[in-house]
Amino acid sequence: MKASDAEILIVPGYTNSGPHHWQTRWEQKLTTARRVEQAEWSKPVREDWVARVAEEVNAATRPVVLVAHSLGIPTVVHAVPLFRKPIAGAFFVAPPEVDNPSIRPKHLMTFGPYPRDPLPFPSLTVASRNDPFGSYEHADDITAAWGSLLVDAGEAGHINAESGHGPWPEGTMVFAQFLSRLRV
């Protein structure tokens, strides 16, 4: 599949993805990409975020590829039962441990626990060995339950602009390879 064959839905996490974040850069470069906008970025409500993702997926006119970062990942996974359109694939980056009582802010725990059912579409998850919001072991466990391919990003922090992943060329290459393996 080529990017032009799909509707690429960018699903940011808590507080949105700023102008230097790789998600924003991809959205600007990929002509078929658009961001799933949330009403409240700094005080996320799980039911609202999930409904918004489902609404965007169900409005799609082409095969959907989801690109979720951080809190966007549990949002997507909780929305799966609401999807009425098929998903071509999902690219997940930096899954947070939303069921960890030490997560801050505390209200992010309302997005946990993650559903553990296998996902009904291909997925790839990129996780870091030193992400302050989620351990690599947690990412390994949850992606195994989903049937997602796990890619080890090494010590890459939260894989966002603050950790030096604004342009993130390695991510672009992994995403391009993932897309090339998806069926229209």
C-alpha positions in Angstrom: 0.0 0.0 0.0 1.2 3.5 -0.7 0.3 6.5 1.5 -1.8 7.9 -1.3 -4.0 4.7 -1.1 -5.0 5.3 2.5 -6.5 7.8 4.9 -3.8 8.2 7.5 -5.3 9.3 10.8 -2.8 10.9 13.2 -3.8 10.2 16.8 -1.7 12.3 19.2 -1.5 11.7 22.9 -1.9 13.8 26.0 -1.5 17.6 25.3 -1.4 16.9 21.5 1.7 16.9 19.3 3.4 20.2 18.9 4.8 21.8 15.8 8.2 20.0 16.1 6.8 16.6 16.9 7.2 13.9 14.2 3.4 13.4 14.0 2.9 17.0 13.0 5.7 16.8 10.5 4.2 13.6 9.0 0.8 15.2 8.8 2.3 18.1 6.9 4.2 15.9 4.5 1.6 13.1 3.8 -1.2 14.5 1.6 -3.7 11.9 2.8 -3.0 12.4 6.5 -5.1 14.3 9.0 -5.1 14.7 12.7 -7.9 13.4 14.9 -8.7 16.6 16.9 -9.8 16.2 20.5 -12.0 18.8 22.3 -9.8 18.7 25.4 -6.1 17.9 25.0 -4.9 18.6 28.5 -7.8 17.0 30.4 -8.6 13.9 28.3 -11.8 12.0 28.9 -11.5 8.4 27.7 -15.0 8.1 26.4 -14.8 11.4 24.4 -11.4 10.5 22.9 -12.5 7.0 22.0 -15.7 8.3 20.4 -13.8 10.9 18.4 -11.4 8.3 16.9 -14.3 6.0 16.0 -16.1 8.9 14.4 -13.1 9.7 12.2 -12.5 6.1 11.3 -16.2 5.6 10.4 -16.2 8.7 8.2 -13.3 7.4 6.1 -13.7 6.8 2.4 -10.5 5.0 1.9 -8.7 2.3 3.8 -7.5 3.7 7.2 -4.0 3.6 8.6 -3.8 4.8 12.2 -0.6 6.5 13.5 -0.9 6.8 17.3 1.5 8.1 19.8 1.4 7.7 23.6 -2.1 8.2 25.0 -3.4 7.9 21.4 -2.6 4.2 21.6 -5.0 3.2 24.3 -7.5 5.5 22.7 -7.3 3.6 19.5 -7.3 0.2 21.1 -10.4 1.0 23.2 -12.1 2.3 20.0 -11.7 -0.9 18.0 -15.2 -2.3 18.9 -16.8 0.9 17.6 -15.1 0.8 14.1 -17.5 0.1 11.3 -14.9 0.5 8.6 -11.9 -1.8 8.1 -8.5 -0.7 9.3 -5.6 -1.5 7.0 -3.1 -1.1 9.8 -2.0 0.7 12.9 1.4 2.2 13.7 1.9 2.7 17.4 4.7 4.6 19.0 5.6 4.8 22.7 2.8 3.0 24.5 2.3 4.4 28.0 1.6 2.3 31.0 -1.9 3.7 31.7 -2.6 1.1 34.4 0.5 2.1 36.4 -0.5 4.1 39.6 2.7 6.2 39.3 1.6 7.7 36.0 1.2 11.5 36.0 -1.1 13.1 35.7 -3.2 10.5 37.6 -6.3 10.9 35.4 -4.5 9.2 32.5 -5.1 6.0 34.4 -8.7 6.2 33.2 -7.4 5.0 29.8 -6.3 1.7 31.4 -6.1 -1.1 31.5 -5.4 -1.9 27.8 -7.7 -4.4 26.2 -5.7 -7.5 25.6 -7.6 -9.0 22.7 -5.7 -9.6 19.4 -6.2 -6.7 17.1 -8.2 -7.4 14.0 -5.7 -5.6 11.7 -1.9 -5.6 11.3 0.0 -3.4 13.7 3.5 -2.4 14.5 4.6 -0.9 17.8 7.8 1.1 18.3 8.9 1.2 22.0 11.9 2.7 23.8 14.1 1.1 26.5 14.0 4.3 28.6 10.6 5.8 28.0 9.6 7.6 31.2 5.9 6.8 30.6 6.1 3.1 29.8 8.6 0.3 30.2 9.9 -1.8 27.3 8.7 -4.9 29.2 5.2 -3.5 29.3 5.3 -2.8 25.6 6.5 -6.3 24.9 3.7 -7.8 27.0 0.9 -5.8 25.5 2.0 -6.0 21.9 2.3 -9.8 22.3 -1.3 -9.9 23.4 -2.4 -7.8 20.4 -0.3 -9.7 17.9 1.6 -6.5 17.1 5.1 -6.6 15.8 7.4 -4.8 18.3 10.3 -2.7 17.2 13.0 -1.8 19.7 13.9 1.8 19.4 16.8 1.5 21.9 17.2 4.3 24.4 15.0 6.9 22.7 13.0 8.4 25.6 9.3 9.0 24.8 10.0 9.3 21.1 8.8 12.9 20.8 10.2 16.3 20.1 11.5 16.6 23.7 13.6 13.4 23.3 15.1 14.7 20.0 12.6 12.9 17.7 11.2 15.9 15.8 12.1 14.8 12.2 12.7 11.1 13.3 14.0 9.8 9.9 14.3 6.2 11.3 10.6 6.3 12.1 9.8 7.5 8.6 11.6 4.5 7.2 10.0 2.0 9.5 6.5 3.5 8.7 7.2 3.4 5.0 8.2 -0.3 5.2 5.1 -1.1 7.3 2.9 0.7 4.8 4.4 -1.3 1.9 3.3 -4.5 3.5 -0.3 -3.5 4.0 -3.0 -4.6 1.5 -5.4 -2.1 0.0 
